[in-house]
Amino acid sequence: MPSPASPNLANNDARSLRQENAKTPAGKNAADSAFPRMVRDRPFAWLLLATGAIAWLASGALVLEKLQVLIDPNHVTACDLNPWVSCGSVMKTPQSSVFGFPNMFIGIVAFAVIITTAMAIFAGAKFARWYWIGLQTGVTLGFIFIVWLWSQALYVIHILCPFCMVVWACMIPLFVFVTIRNVAHGVIPAPAALAKILAESGWIISALLYVAVIASIFFSFINVFIGTSGY
């Protein structure tokens, strides 16, 4: 069912076109073209599929490693590289099981939803506004949780988990573009000018967040990078 929200970016002609031709493929394609590229259905679905699949695989790898650690506490995980880069060491901290079970199980379920949403869009599905609100809520809570885990890794645990960082990297564009898509399509009310700026700045926002993460890692582990850690 098409979302009842009025898109923030489409003009009156695009709205009329969507209403009159919503049931025809040509009408759907013409209406979709009223939006910037990355908030159109297919490019957006590709982004969901790519980020969701990569993050799901990283979560799956963490699950397998966690099971090995539970079987054998002395198990050396595939990403135990040194005292500062070690999935195994992070898995043994309280932060790895915030809700009483390993965090990576959340990723297995959550990213499966993202992948399913992408495949449904490819198949031509149109979700109701409540679905997009739910997806936005889930992605936002996930992003907040990832930011918290990132801060714990850098400033409390002082150990990096490579597979965890893959999930961080996927969550950045996932959160940015889900939010921008929902603003552009009217799920999140916003002035048209703001919606247009956001829709055209998704990769810039993502790049800035990547730079911030890389800089925080560098300064948190500066003694390692400059060789004064004593290791």
Secondary structure, 3 states (H helix, E strand, C coil): CCCCCCCCCCCHHHHHHHHHHCCCHHHHHHHHCCCCHHHCHHHHHHHHHHHHHHHHHHHHHHHHHHHHHHHCCCCCCCCCCECCECHHHHHCCHHHHCCCCCCHHHHHHHHHHHHHHHHHHHCCCCCCHHHHHHHHHHHHHHHHHHHHHHHHHHHHHCCECHHHHHHHHHHHHHHHHHHHHHHHCCCCCCCHHHHHHHHCCHHHHHHHHHHHHHHHHHHHCHHHHCCCCCC
